[in-house]
Amino acid sequence: MVLGDGVRQRGAAAHEISENTPGVAWVKQDGQREPERARAFHVTDADLVDLGVYLADATVHDFPTRPDGTGEVAA
């Protein structure tokens, strides 16, 4: 329903995605008729805790600005 009428008939069988493949979905771009199968990152709560521990001692640097102090300089 979210992807539009007829998308299931064109292959987007969301009901066939296994629960053992977290992050898998069907996506569709504006102006594109055919859906595409995609997979996003699957981040668990434990992953976020580990990331927080890893970054706890990180040094944060200011993003460089222009000499007059306005705007950001592209990297």
CHARMM internal coordinates of N, CA and C (Angstrom, degrees):
IC EDIT
DIST 1 N 1 CA 1.4453
DIST 1 CA 1 C 1.5293
ANGL 1 N 1 CA 1 C 111.14
DIST 1 C 2 N 1.2948
ANGL 1 CA 1 C 2 N 116.89
DIHE 1 N 1 CA 1 C 2 N -40.37
DIST 2 N 2 CA 1.4594
ANGL 1 C 2 N 2 CA 119.79
DIHE 1 CA 1 C 2 N 2 CA -177.02
DIST 2 CA 2 C 1.5219
ANGL 2 N 2 CA 2 C 111.36
DIHE 1 C 2 N 2 CA 2 C -68.63
DIST 2 C 3 N 1.3271
ANGL 2 CA 2 C 3 N 117.29
DIHE 2 N 2 CA 2 C 3 N -35.14
DIST 3 N 3 CA 1.4567
ANGL 2 C 3 N 3 CA 121.27
DIHE 2 CA 2 C 3 N 3 CA -176.99
DIST 3 CA 3 C 1.5187
ANGL 3 N 3 CA 3 C 113.56
DIHE 2 C 3 N 3 CA 3 C -83.01
DIST 3 C 4 N 1.3319
ANGL 3 CA 3 C 4 N 117.87
DIHE 3 N 3 CA 3 C 4 N -10.95
DIST 4 N 4 CA 1.4547
ANGL 3 C 4 N 4 CA 120.82
DIHE 3 CA 3 C 4 N 4 CA 176.99
DIST 4 CA 4 C 1.5196
ANGL 4 N 4 CA 4 C 112.81
DIHE 3 C 4 N 4 CA 4 C 114.03
DIST 4 C 5 N 1.3121
ANGL 4 CA 4 C 5 N 115.00
DIHE 4 N 4 CA 4 C 5 N 169.15
DIST 5 N 5 CA 1.4627
ANGL 4 C 5 N 5 CA 121.85
DIHE 4 CA 4 C 5 N 5 CA -179.40
DIST 5 CA 5 C 1.5261
ANGL 5 N 5 CA 5 C 110.99
DIHE 4 C 5 N 5 CA 5 C -66.68
DIST 5 C 6 N 1.3112
ANGL 5 CA 5 C 6 N 115.86
DIHE 5 N 5 CA 5 C 6 N 138.74
DIST 6 N 6 CA 1.4494
ANGL 5 C 6 N 6 CA 121.53
DIHE 5 CA 5 C 6 N 6 CA 173.61
DIST 6 CA 6 C 1.5176
ANGL 6 N 6 CA 6 C 116.55
DIHE 5 C 6 N 6 CA 6 C 80.05
DIST 6 C 7 N 1.3214
ANGL 6 CA 6 C 7 N 118.16
DIHE 6 N 6 CA 6 C 7 N 0.06
DIST 7 N 7 CA 1.4611
ANGL 6 C 7 N 7 CA 120.31
DIHE 6 CA 6 C 7 N 7 CA -177.13
DIST 7 CA 7 C 1.5300
ANGL 7 N 7 CA 7 C 110.71
DIHE 6 C 7 N 7 CA 7 C -69.02
DIST 7 C 8 N 1.2961
ANGL 7 CA 7 C 8 N 117.18
DIHE 7 N 7 CA 7 C 8 N -35.98
DIST 8 N 8 CA 1.4646
ANGL 7 C 8 N 8 CA 120.03
DIHE 7 CA 7 C 8 N 8 CA 178.11
DIST 8 CA 8 C 1.5334
ANGL 8 N 8 CA 8 C 110.48
DIHE 7 C 8 N 8 CA 8 C -62.02
DIST 8 C 9 N 1.3124
ANGL 8 CA 8 C 9 N 116.95
DIHE 8 N 8 CA 8 C 9 N -39.95
DIST 9 N 9 CA 1.4642
ANGL 8 C 9 N 9 CA 120.95
DIHE 8 CA 8 C 9 N 9 CA 178.94
DIST 9 CA 9 C 1.5382
ANGL 9 N 9 CA 9 C 111.26
DIHE 8 C 9 N 9 CA 9 C -67.33
DIST 9 C 10 N 1.3327
ANGL 9 CA 9 C 10 N 116.84
DIHE 9 N 9 CA 9 C 10 N -23.41
DIST 10 N 10 CA 1.4624
ANGL 9 C 10 N 10 CA 120.72
DIHE 9 CA 9 C 10 N 10 CA 179.00
DIST 10 CA 10 C 1.5310
ANGL 10 N 10 CA 10 C 112.11
DIHE 9 C 10 N 10 CA 10 C -91.87
DIST 10 C 11 N 1.3432
ANGL 10 CA 10 C 11 N 117.32
DIHE 10 N 10 CA 10 C 11 N 9.83
DIST 11 N 11 CA 1.4609
ANGL 10 C 11 N 11 CA 119.61
DIHE 10 CA 10 C 11 N 11 CA 171.68
DIST 11 CA 11 C 1.5041
ANGL 11 N 11 CA 11 C 117.59
DIHE 10 C 11 N 11 CA 11 C 116.95
DIST 11 C 12 N 1.3143
ANGL 11 CA 11 C 12 N 119.17
DIHE 11 N 11 CA 11 C 12 N -10.10
DIST 12 N 12 CA 1.4627
ANGL 11 C 12 N 12 CA 120.91
DIHE 11 CA 11 C 12 N 12 CA -177.53
DIST 12 CA 12 C 1.5245
ANGL 12 N 12 CA 12 C 109.90
DIHE 11 C 12 N 12 CA 12 C -81.90
DIST 12 C 13 N 1.3149
ANGL 12 CA 12 C 13 N 115.41
DIHE 12 N 12 CA 12 C 13 N 77.85
DIST 13 N 13 CA 1.4648
ANGL 12 C 13 N 13 CA 121.62
DIHE 12 CA 12 C 13 N 13 CA -177.23
DIST 13 CA 13 C 1.5338
ANGL 13 N 13 CA 13 C 110.10
DIHE 12 C 13 N 13 CA 13 C -91.28
DIST 13 C 14 N 1.3175
ANGL 13 CA 13 C 14 N 116.10
DIHE 13 N 13 CA 13 C 14 N 75.02
DIST 14 N 14 CA 1.4588
ANGL 13 C 14 N 14 CA 121.32
DIHE 13 CA 13 C 14 N 14 CA -176.57
DIST 14 CA 14 C 1.5263
ANGL 14 N 14 CA 14 C 111.88
DIHE 13 C 14 N 14 CA 14 C -59.69
DIST 14 C 15 N 1.3187
ANGL 14 CA 14 C 15 N 117.27
DIHE 14 N 14 CA 14 C 15 N -31.70
DIST 15 N 15 CA 1.4664
ANGL 14 C 15 N 15 CA 120.85
DIHE 14 CA 14 C 15 N 15 CA -179.06
DIST 15 CA 15 C 1.5366
ANGL 15 N 15 CA 15 C 111.83
DIHE 14 C 15 N 15 CA 15 C -67.66
DIST 15 C 16 N 1.3261
ANGL 15 CA 15 C 16 N 117.34
DIHE 15 N 15 CA 15 C 16 N -13.35
DIST 16 N 16 CA 1.4648
ANGL 15 C 16 N 16 CA 121.03
DIHE 15 CA 15 C 16 N 16 CA 179.62
DIST 16 CA 16 C 1.5286
ANGL 16 N 16 CA 16 C 113.08
DIHE 15 C 16 N 16 CA 16 C -95.98
DIST 16 C 17 N 1.3320
ANGL 16 CA 16 C 17 N 118.00
DIHE 16 N 16 CA 16 C 17 N -1.12
DIST 17 N 17 CA 1.4636
ANGL 16 C 17 N 17 CA 120.87
DIHE 16 CA 16 C 17 N 17 CA 177.74
DIST 17 CA 17 C 1.5229
ANGL 17 N 17 CA 17 C 108.52
DIHE 16 C 17 N 17 CA 17 C -73.60
DIST 17 C 18 N 1.3144
ANGL 17 CA 17 C 18 N 116.64
DIHE 17 N 17 CA 17 C 18 N 124.73
DIST 18 N 18 CA 1.4602
ANGL 17 C 18 N 18 CA 121.74
DIHE 17 CA 17 C 18 N 18 CA -178.09
DIST 18 CA 18 C 1.5244
ANGL 18 N 18 CA 18 C 111.61
DIHE 17 C 18 N 18 CA 18 C -70.13
DIST 18 C 19 N 1.3121
ANGL 18 CA 18 C 19 N 116.39
DIHE 18 N 18 CA 18 C 19 N 145.79
DIST 19 N 19 CA 1.4626
ANGL 18 C 19 N 19 CA 121.20
DIHE 18 CA 18 C 19 N 19 CA 174.71
DIST 19 CA 19 C 1.5252
ANGL 19 N 19 CA 19 C 110.88
DIHE 18 C 19 N 19 CA 19 C -67.82
DIST 19 C 20 N 1.3264
ANGL 19 CA 19 C 20 N 117.08
DIHE 19 N 19 CA 19 C 20 N -13.03
DIST 20 N 20 CA 1.4641
ANGL 19 C 20 N 20 CA 121.91
DIHE 19 CA 19 C 20 N 20 CA 179.35
DIST 20 CA 20 C 1.5289
ANGL 20 N 20 CA 20 C 112.26
DIHE 19 C 20 N 20 CA 20 C -86.17
DIST 20 C 21 N 1.3157
ANGL 20 CA 20 C 21 N 117.55
DIHE 20 N 20 CA 20 C 21 N 3.98
DIST 21 N 21 CA 1.4658
ANGL 20 C 21 N 21 CA 121.35
DIHE 20 CA 20 C 21 N 21 CA 178.22
DIST 21 CA 21 C 1.5295
ANGL 21 N 21 CA 21 C 109.51
DIHE 20 C 21 N 21 CA 21 C -124.56
DIST 21 C 22 N 1.3370
ANGL 21 CA 21 C 22 N 117.23
DIHE 21 N 21 CA 21 C 22 N 70.01
DIST 22 N 22 CA 1.4635
ANGL 21 C 22 N 22 CA 119.74
DIHE 21 CA 21 C 22 N 22 CA -178.82
DIST 22 CA 22 C 1.5245
ANGL 22 N 22 CA 22 C 111.65
DIHE 21 C 22 N 22 CA 22 C -61.33
DIST 22 C 23 N 1.3051
ANGL 22 CA 22 C 23 N 115.99
DIHE 22 N 22 CA 22 C 23 N 141.79
DIST 23 N 23 CA 1.4561
ANGL 22 C 23 N 23 CA 121.75
DIHE 22 CA 22 C 23 N 23 CA 178.93
DIST 23 CA 23 C 1.5114
ANGL 23 N 23 CA 23 C 114.52
DIHE 22 C 23 N 23 CA 23 C 92.93
DIST 23 C 24 N 1.3348
ANGL 23 CA 23 C 24 N 118.26
DIHE 23 N 23 CA 23 C 24 N -7.52
DIST 24 N 24 CA 1.4642
ANGL 23 C 24 N 24 CA 121.23
DIHE 23 CA 23 C 24 N 24 CA 179.70
DIST 24 CA 24 C 1.5283
ANGL 24 N 24 CA 24 C 108.81
DIHE 23 C 24 N 24 CA 24 C -81.82
DIST 24 C 25 N 1.3194
ANGL 24 CA 24 C 25 N 115.71
DIHE 24 N 24 CA 24 C 25 N 137.36
DIST 25 N 25 CA 1.4660
ANGL 24 C 25 N 25 CA 120.17
DIHE 24 CA 24 C 25 N 25 CA -179.05
DIST 25 CA 25 C 1.5238
ANGL 25 N 25 CA 25 C 109.64
DIHE 24 C 25 N 25 CA 25 C -156.20
DIST 25 C 26 N 1.2988
ANGL 25 CA 25 C 26 N 115.58
DIHE 25 N 25 CA 25 C 26 N 170.15
DIST 26 N 26 CA 1.4567
ANGL 25 C 26 N 26 CA 122.11
DIHE 25 CA 25 C 26 N 26 CA 171.88
DIST 26 CA 26 C 1.5146
ANGL 26 N 26 CA 26 C 107.64
DIHE 25 C 26 N 26 CA 26 C -104.99
DIST 26 C 27 N 1.3176
ANGL 26 CA 26 C 27 N 117.28
DIHE 26 N 26 CA 26 C 27 N 134.47
DIST 27 N 27 CA 1.4580
ANGL 26 C 27 N 27 CA 122.11
DIHE 26 CA 26 C 27 N 27 CA -179.69
DIST 27 CA 27 C 1.5201
ANGL 27 N 27 CA 27 C 109.22
DIHE 26 C 27 N 27 CA 27 C -127.55
DIST 27 C 28 N 1.3231
ANGL 27 CA 27 C 28 N 114.80
DIHE 27 N 27 CA 27 C 28 N 158.91
DIST 28 N 28 CA 1.4531
ANGL 27 C 28 N 28 CA 120.55
DIHE 27 CA 27 C 28 N 28 CA 179.42
DIST 28 CA 28 C 1.5199
ANGL 28 N 28 CA 28 C 108.42
DIHE 27 C 28 N 28 CA 28 C -146.89
DIST 28 C 29 N 1.3195
ANGL 28 CA 28 C 29 N 116.58
DIHE 28 N 28 CA 28 C 29 N 131.04
DIST 29 N 29 CA 1.4512
ANGL 28 C 29 N 29 CA 121.14
DIHE 28 CA 28 C 29 N 29 CA 177.92
DIST 29 CA 29 C 1.5168
ANGL 29 N 29 CA 29 C 110.22
DIHE 28 C 29 N 29 CA 29 C -89.19
DIST 29 C 30 N 1.3333
ANGL 29 CA 29 C 30 N 116.38
DIHE 29 N 29 CA 29 C 30 N 150.29
DIST 30 N 30 CA 1.4579
ANGL 29 C 30 N 30 CA 120.40
DIHE 29 CA 29 C 30 N 30 CA 175.01
DIST 30 CA 30 C 1.5223
ANGL 30 N 30 CA 30 C 109.31
DIHE 29 C 30 N 30 CA 30 C -57.74
DIST 30 C 31 N 1.2908
ANGL 30 CA 30 C 31 N 116.28
DIHE 30 N 30 CA 30 C 31 N 134.42
DIST 31 N 31 CA 1.4530
ANGL 30 C 31 N 31 CA 121.39
DIHE 30 CA 30 C 31 N 31 CA 178.48
DIST 31 CA 31 C 1.5232
ANGL 31 N 31 CA 31 C 113.97
DIHE 30 C 31 N 31 CA 31 C 82.77
DIST 31 C 32 N 1.3100
ANGL 31 CA 31 C 32 N 117.36
DIHE 31 N 31 CA 31 C 32 N -4.23
DIST 32 N 32 CA 1.4712
ANGL 31 C 32 N 32 CA 121.53
DIHE 31 CA 31 C 32 N 32 CA 179.44
DIST 32 CA 32 C 1.5231
ANGL 32 N 32 CA 32 C 108.14
DIHE 31 C 32 N 32 CA 32 C -105.97
DIST 32 C 33 N 1.3095
ANGL 32 CA 32 C 33 N 117.13
DIHE 32 N 32 CA 32 C 33 N 126.96
DIST 33 N 33 CA 1.4651
ANGL 32 C 33 N 33 CA 120.97
DIHE 32 CA 32 C 33 N 33 CA -176.15
DIST 33 CA 33 C 1.5248
ANGL 33 N 33 CA 33 C 112.46
DIHE 32 C 33 N 33 CA 33 C -76.85
DIST 33 C 34 N 1.3244
ANGL 33 CA 33 C 34 N 117.34
DIHE 33 N 33 CA 33 C 34 N -41.93
DIST 34 N 34 CA 1.4621
ANGL 33 C 34 N 34 CA 121.27
DIHE 33 CA 33 C 34 N 34 CA -173.95
DIST 34 CA 34 C 1.5347
ANGL 34 N 34 CA 34 C 112.42
DIHE 33 C 34 N 34 CA 34 C -87.04
DIST 34 C 35 N 1.3351
ANGL 34 CA 34 C 35 N 117.25
DIHE 34 N 34 CA 34 C 35 N 134.66
DIST 35 N 35 CA 1.4705
ANGL 34 C 35 N 35 CA 120.72
DIHE 34 CA 34 C 35 N 35 CA 175.43
DIST 35 CA 35 C 1.5295
ANGL 35 N 35 CA 35 C 110.37
DIHE 34 C 35 N 35 CA 35 C -76.98
DIST 35 C 36 N 1.3288
ANGL 35 CA 35 C 36 N 116.47
DIHE 35 N 35 CA 35 C 36 N 157.54
DIST 36 N 36 CA 1.4560
ANGL 35 C 36 N 36 CA 121.68
DIHE 35 CA 35 C 36 N 36 CA 177.16
DIST 36 CA 36 C 1.5208
ANGL 36 N 36 CA 36 C 109.33
DIHE 35 C 36 N 36 CA 36 C -125.94
DIST 36 C 37 N 1.3183
ANGL 36 CA 36 C 37 N 116.21
DIHE 36 N 36 CA 36 C 37 N 142.30
DIST 37 N 37 CA 1.4601
ANGL 36 C 37 N 37 CA 121.31
DIHE 36 CA 36 C 37 N 37 CA 175.68
DIST 37 CA 37 C 1.5234
ANGL 37 N 37 CA 37 C 107.25
DIHE 36 C 37 N 37 CA 37 C -81.24
DIST 37 C 38 N 1.3152
ANGL 37 CA 37 C 38 N 116.61
DIHE 37 N 37 CA 37 C 38 N 134.15
DIST 38 N 38 CA 1.4639
ANGL 37 C 38 N 38 CA 121.48
DIHE 37 CA 37 C 38 N 38 CA -176.83
DIST 38 CA 38 C 1.5273
ANGL 38 N 38 CA 38 C 109.76
DIHE 37 C 38 N 38 CA 38 C -135.83
DIST 38 C 39 N 1.3107
ANGL 38 CA 38 C 39 N 115.33
DIHE 38 N 38 CA 38 C 39 N 162.58
DIST 39 N 39 CA 1.4555
ANGL 38 C 39 N 39 CA 120.05
DIHE 38 CA 38 C 39 N 39 CA 175.97
DIST 39 CA 39 C 1.5217
ANGL 39 N 39 CA 39 C 108.46
DIHE 38 C 39 N 39 CA 39 C -137.25
DIST 39 C 40 N 1.3125
ANGL 39 CA 39 C 40 N 115.59
DIHE 39 N 39 CA 39 C 40 N 127.68
DIST 40 N 40 CA 1.4539
ANGL 39 C 40 N 40 CA 122.45
DIHE 39 CA 39 C 40 N 40 CA 178.40
DIST 40 CA 40 C 1.5208
ANGL 40 N 40 CA 40 C 109.21
DIHE 39 C 40 N 40 CA 40 C -100.86
DIST 40 C 41 N 1.3094
ANGL 40 CA 40 C 41 N 115.72
DIHE 40 N 40 CA 40 C 41 N 165.76
DIST 41 N 41 CA 1.4516
ANGL 40 C 41 N 41 CA 119.97
DIHE 40 CA 40 C 41 N 41 CA 175.66
DIST 41 CA 41 C 1.5154
ANGL 41 N 41 CA 41 C 109.70
DIHE 40 C 41 N 41 CA 41 C -62.25
DIST 41 C 42 N 1.3164
ANGL 41 CA 41 C 42 N 116.21
DIHE 41 N 41 CA 41 C 42 N 142.76
DIST 42 N 42 CA 1.4627
ANGL 41 C 42 N 42 CA 120.94
DIHE 41 CA 41 C 42 N 42 CA 174.20
DIST 42 CA 42 C 1.5206
ANGL 42 N 42 CA 42 C 106.59
DIHE 41 C 42 N 42 CA 42 C -110.98
DIST 42 C 43 N 1.3170
ANGL 42 CA 42 C 43 N 116.21
DIHE 42 N 42 CA 42 C 43 N 107.16
DIST 43 N 43 CA 1.4582
ANGL 42 C 43 N 43 CA 121.90
DIHE 42 CA 42 C 43 N 43 CA -177.87
DIST 43 CA 43 C 1.5233
ANGL 43 N 43 CA 43 C 108.43
DIHE 42 C 43 N 43 CA 43 C -109.28
DIST 43 C 44 N 1.3269
ANGL 43 CA 43 C 44 N 115.88
DIHE 43 N 43 CA 43 C 44 N 121.67
DIST 44 N 44 CA 1.4605
ANGL 43 C 44 N 44 CA 120.53
DIHE 43 CA 43 C 44 N 44 CA 180.00
DIST 44 CA 44 C 1.5255
ANGL 44 N 44 CA 44 C 110.08
DIHE 43 C 44 N 44 CA 44 C -92.80
DIST 44 C 45 N 1.3284
ANGL 44 CA 44 C 45 N 116.41
DIHE 44 N 44 CA 44 C 45 N 168.86
DIST 45 N 45 CA 1.4625
ANGL 44 C 45 N 45 CA 120.71
DIHE 44 CA 44 C 45 N 45 CA 175.71
DIST 45 CA 45 C 1.5267
ANGL 45 N 45 CA 45 C 110.30
DIHE 44 C 45 N 45 CA 45 C -60.20
DIST 45 C 46 N 1.3273
ANGL 45 CA 45 C 46 N 117.07
DIHE 45 N 45 CA 45 C 46 N -38.84
DIST 46 N 46 CA 1.4730
ANGL 45 C 46 N 46 CA 120.79
DIHE 45 CA 45 C 46 N 46 CA 179.30
DIST 46 CA 46 C 1.5302
ANGL 46 N 46 CA 46 C 110.56
DIHE 45 C 46 N 46 CA 46 C -63.89
DIST 46 C 47 N 1.3400
ANGL 46 CA 46 C 47 N 117.68
DIHE 46 N 46 CA 46 C 47 N -37.11
DIST 47 N 47 CA 1.4687
ANGL 46 C 47 N 47 CA 121.12
DIHE 46 CA 46 C 47 N 47 CA 176.48
DIST 47 CA 47 C 1.5264
ANGL 47 N 47 CA 47 C 110.43
DIHE 46 C 47 N 47 CA 47 C -61.02
DIST 47 C 48 N 1.3281
ANGL 47 CA 47 C 48 N 116.97
DIHE 47 N 47 CA 47 C 48 N -41.96
DIST 48 N 48 CA 1.4625
ANGL 47 C 48 N 48 CA 121.11
DIHE 47 CA 47 C 48 N 48 CA -179.38
DIST 48 CA 48 C 1.5221
ANGL 48 N 48 CA 48 C 111.81
DIHE 47 C 48 N 48 CA 48 C -66.78
DIST 48 C 49 N 1.3215
ANGL 48 CA 48 C 49 N 116.75
DIHE 48 N 48 CA 48 C 49 N -37.71
DIST 49 N 49 CA 1.4699
ANGL 48 C 49 N 49 CA 120.47
DIHE 48 CA 48 C 49 N 49 CA 176.67
DIST 49 CA 49 C 1.5264
ANGL 49 N 49 CA 49 C 109.46
DIHE 48 C 49 N 49 CA 49 C -63.61
DIST 49 C 50 N 1.3265
ANGL 49 CA 49 C 50 N 116.95
DIHE 49 N 49 CA 49 C 50 N -46.79
DIST 50 N 50 CA 1.4658
ANGL 49 C 50 N 50 CA 121.19
DIHE 49 CA 49 C 50 N 50 CA 178.61
DIST 50 CA 50 C 1.5218
ANGL 50 N 50 CA 50 C 111.37
DIHE 49 C 50 N 50 CA 50 C -59.77
DIST 50 C 51 N 1.3193
ANGL 50 CA 50 C 51 N 117.31
DIHE 50 N 50 CA 50 C 51 N -41.33
DIST 51 N 51 CA 1.4532
ANGL 50 C 51 N 51 CA 121.42
DIHE 50 CA 50 C 51 N 51 CA 178.96
DIST 51 CA 51 C 1.5303
ANGL 51 N 51 CA 51 C 110.76
DIHE 50 C 51 N 51 CA 51 C -63.92
DIST 51 C 52 N 1.3290
ANGL 51 CA 51 C 52 N 116.60
DIHE 51 N 51 CA 51 C 52 N -42.00
DIST 52 N 52 CA 1.4600
ANGL 51 C 52 N 52 CA 120.64
DIHE 51 CA 51 C 52 N 52 CA 177.76
DIST 52 CA 52 C 1.5166
ANGL 52 N 52 CA 52 C 112.21
DIHE 51 C 52 N 52 CA 52 C -61.35
DIST 52 C 53 N 1.3251
ANGL 52 CA 52 C 53 N 116.85
DIHE 52 N 52 CA 52 C 53 N -40.31
DIST 53 N 53 CA 1.4737
ANGL 52 C 53 N 53 CA 121.27
DIHE 52 CA 52 C 53 N 53 CA 178.32
DIST 53 CA 53 C 1.5302
ANGL 53 N 53 CA 53 C 109.06
DIHE 52 C 53 N 53 CA 53 C -66.25
DIST 53 C 54 N 1.3112
ANGL 53 CA 53 C 54 N 117.30
DIHE 53 N 53 CA 53 C 54 N -43.24
DIST 54 N 54 CA 1.4648
ANGL 53 C 54 N 54 CA 122.43
DIHE 53 CA 53 C 54 N 54 CA -179.13
DIST 54 CA 54 C 1.5310
ANGL 54 N 54 CA 54 C 111.18
DIHE 53 C 54 N 54 CA 54 C -62.25
DIST 54 C 55 N 1.3323
ANGL 54 CA 54 C 55 N 116.82
DIHE 54 N 54 CA 54 C 55 N -40.00
DIST 55 N 55 CA 1.4630
ANGL 54 C 55 N 55 CA 121.03
DIHE 54 CA 54 C 55 N 55 CA -175.95
DIST 55 CA 55 C 1.5260
ANGL 55 N 55 CA 55 C 113.89
DIHE 54 C 55 N 55 CA 55 C -90.08
DIST 55 C 56 N 1.3079
ANGL 55 CA 55 C 56 N 118.24
DIHE 55 N 55 CA 55 C 56 N -3.45
DIST 56 N 56 CA 1.4627
ANGL 55 C 56 N 56 CA 121.51
DIHE 55 CA 55 C 56 N 56 CA -174.56
DIST 56 CA 56 C 1.5235
ANGL 56 N 56 CA 56 C 112.42
DIHE 55 C 56 N 56 CA 56 C -55.89
DIST 56 C 57 N 1.3205
ANGL 56 CA 56 C 57 N 118.62
DIHE 56 N 56 CA 56 C 57 N -38.00
DIST 57 N 57 CA 1.4603
ANGL 56 C 57 N 57 CA 121.84
DIHE 56 CA 56 C 57 N 57 CA -177.48
DIST 57 CA 57 C 1.5299
ANGL 57 N 57 CA 57 C 112.70
DIHE 56 C 57 N 57 CA 57 C -99.77
DIST 57 C 58 N 1.3197
ANGL 57 CA 57 C 58 N 117.38
DIHE 57 N 57 CA 57 C 58 N 14.44
DIST 58 N 58 CA 1.4647
ANGL 57 C 58 N 58 CA 120.86
DIHE 57 CA 57 C 58 N 58 CA -178.15
DIST 58 CA 58 C 1.5191
ANGL 58 N 58 CA 58 C 110.99
DIHE 57 C 58 N 58 CA 58 C -71.03
DIST 58 C 59 N 1.3233
ANGL 58 CA 58 C 59 N 115.54
DIHE 58 N 58 CA 58 C 59 N 147.65
DIST 59 N 59 CA 1.4601
ANGL 58 C 59 N 59 CA 122.01
DIHE 58 CA 58 C 59 N 59 CA 175.33
DIST 59 CA 59 C 1.5259
ANGL 59 N 59 CA 59 C 108.24
DIHE 58 C 59 N 59 CA 59 C -92.07
DIST 59 C 60 N 1.3148
ANGL 59 CA 59 C 60 N 117.16
DIHE 59 N 59 CA 59 C 60 N 129.19
DIST 60 N 60 CA 1.4584
ANGL 59 C 60 N 60 CA 121.93
DIHE 59 CA 59 C 60 N 60 CA 179.14
DIST 60 CA 60 C 1.5232
ANGL 60 N 60 CA 60 C 108.21
DIHE 59 C 60 N 60 CA 60 C -100.39
DIST 60 C 61 N 1.3178
ANGL 60 CA 60 C 61 N 116.56
DIHE 60 N 60 CA 60 C 61 N 124.92
DIST 61 N 61 CA 1.4669
ANGL 60 C 61 N 61 CA 122.25
DIHE 60 CA 60 C 61 N 61 CA -179.82
DIST 61 CA 61 C 1.5198
ANGL 61 N 61 CA 61 C 109.28
DIHE 60 C 61 N 61 CA 61 C -106.26
DIST 61 C 62 N 1.3333
ANGL 61 CA 61 C 62 N 116.00
DIHE 61 N 61 CA 61 C 62 N 145.38
DIST 62 N 62 CA 1.4561
ANGL 61 C 62 N 62 CA 120.39
DIHE 61 CA 61 C 62 N 62 CA 175.52
DIST 62 CA 62 C 1.5229
ANGL 62 N 62 CA 62 C 109.40
DIHE 61 C 62 N 62 CA 62 C -69.21
DIST 62 C 63 N 1.3191
ANGL 62 CA 62 C 63 N 116.28
DIHE 62 N 62 CA 62 C 63 N 144.38
DIST 63 N 63 CA 1.4612
ANGL 62 C 63 N 63 CA 120.80
DIHE 62 CA 62 C 63 N 63 CA 176.88
DIST 63 CA 63 C 1.5238
ANGL 63 N 63 CA 63 C 107.67
DIHE 62 C 63 N 63 CA 63 C -73.20
DIST 63 C 64 N 1.3226
ANGL 63 CA 63 C 64 N 118.10
DIHE 63 N 63 CA 63 C 64 N 134.51
DIST 64 N 64 CA 1.4731
ANGL 63 C 64 N 64 CA 119.75
DIHE 63 CA 63 C 64 N 64 CA -177.22
DIST 64 CA 64 C 1.5286
ANGL 64 N 64 CA 64 C 111.90
DIHE 63 C 64 N 64 CA 64 C -62.61
DIST 64 C 65 N 1.3150
ANGL 64 CA 64 C 65 N 115.35
DIHE 64 N 64 CA 64 C 65 N 142.26
DIST 65 N 65 CA 1.4662
ANGL 64 C 65 N 65 CA 121.38
DIHE 64 CA 64 C 65 N 65 CA 177.93
DIST 65 CA 65 C 1.5218
ANGL 65 N 65 CA 65 C 109.18
DIHE 64 C 65 N 65 CA 65 C -118.46
DIST 65 C 66 N 1.2975
ANGL 65 CA 65 C 66 N 116.48
DIHE 65 N 65 CA 65 C 66 N 171.46
DIST 66 N 66 CA 1.4675
ANGL 65 C 66 N 66 CA 121.74
DIHE 65 CA 65 C 66 N 66 CA 177.59
DIST 66 CA 66 C 1.5322
ANGL 66 N 66 CA 66 C 108.91
DIHE 65 C 66 N 66 CA 66 C -67.20
DIST 66 C 67 N 1.3204
ANGL 66 CA 66 C 67 N 116.93
DIHE 66 N 66 CA 66 C 67 N 158.04
DIST 67 N 67 CA 1.4766
ANGL 66 C 67 N 67 CA 119.70
DIHE 66 CA 66 C 67 N 67 CA -179.28
DIST 67 CA 67 C 1.5301
ANGL 67 N 67 CA 67 C 114.16
DIHE 66 C 67 N 67 CA 67 C -54.63
DIST 67 C 68 N 1.3299
ANGL 67 CA 67 C 68 N 117.17
DIHE 67 N 67 CA 67 C 68 N -30.93
DIST 68 N 68 CA 1.4681
ANGL 67 C 68 N 68 CA 118.60
DIHE 67 CA 67 C 68 N 68 CA 179.48
DIST 68 CA 68 C 1.5250
ANGL 68 N 68 CA 68 C 112.48
DIHE 67 C 68 N 68 CA 68 C -82.96
DIST 68 C 69 N 1.3573
ANGL 68 CA 68 C 69 N 116.52
DIHE 68 N 68 CA 68 C 69 N 1.55
DIST 69 N 69 CA 1.4646
ANGL 68 C 69 N 69 CA 120.94
DIHE 68 CA 68 C 69 N 69 CA 176.64
DIST 69 CA 69 C 1.5076
ANGL 69 N 69 CA 69 C 114.75
DIHE 68 C 69 N 69 CA 69 C 86.05
DIST 69 C 70 N 1.3294
ANGL 69 CA 69 C 70 N 117.60
DIHE 69 N 69 CA 69 C 70 N 2.04
DIST 70 N 70 CA 1.4568
ANGL 69 C 70 N 70 CA 120.08
DIHE 69 CA 69 C 70 N 70 CA -179.52
DIST 70 CA 70 C 1.5139
ANGL 70 N 70 CA 70 C 110.36
DIHE 69 C 70 N 70 CA 70 C -105.37
DIST 70 C 71 N 1.2830
ANGL 70 CA 70 C 71 N 116.45
DIHE 70 N 70 CA 70 C 71 N 143.91
DIST 71 N 71 CA 1.4610
ANGL 70 C 71 N 71 CA 121.45
DIHE 70 CA 70 C 71 N 71 CA 174.12
DIST 71 CA 71 C 1.5137
ANGL 71 N 71 CA 71 C 113.34
DIHE 70 C 71 N 71 CA 71 C 67.80
DIST 71 C 72 N 1.3225
ANGL 71 CA 71 C 72 N 114.65
DIHE 71 N 71 CA 71 C 72 N 169.45
DIST 72 N 72 CA 1.4567
ANGL 71 C 72 N 72 CA 121.31
DIHE 71 CA 71 C 72 N 72 CA -179.67
DIST 72 CA 72 C 1.5249
ANGL 72 N 72 CA 72 C 109.69
DIHE 71 C 72 N 72 CA 72 C -106.08
DIST 72 C 73 N 1.3097
ANGL 72 CA 72 C 73 N 114.89
DIHE 72 N 72 CA 72 C 73 N 146.51
DIST 73 N 73 CA 1.4470
ANGL 72 C 73 N 73 CA 120.68
DIHE 72 CA 72 C 73 N 73 CA 176.36
DIST 73 CA 73 C 1.5116
ANGL 73 N 73 CA 73 C 109.14
DIHE 72 C 73 N 73 CA 73 C -88.68
DIST 73 C 74 N 1.3215
ANGL 73 CA 73 C 74 N 117.08
DIHE 73 N 73 CA 73 C 74 N 130.80
DIST 74 N 74 CA 1.4716
ANGL 73 C 74 N 74 CA 119.92
DIHE 73 CA 73 C 74 N 74 CA 179.37
DIST 74 CA 74 C 1.5141
ANGL 74 N 74 CA 74 C 109.41
DIHE 73 C 74 N 74 CA 74 C -65.61
DIST 74 C 75 N 1.3213
ANGL 74 CA 74 C 75 N 114.91
DIHE 74 N 74 CA 74 C 75 N 141.83
DIST 75 N 75 CA 1.4703
ANGL 74 C 75 N 75 CA 120.12
DIHE 74 CA 74 C 75 N 75 CA -179.64
DIST 75 CA 75 C 1.5031
ANGL 75 N 75 CA 75 C 111.06
DIHE 74 C 75 N 75 CA 75 C -72.01
END
COOR INIT
IC SEED 1 N 1 CA 1 C
IC BUILD
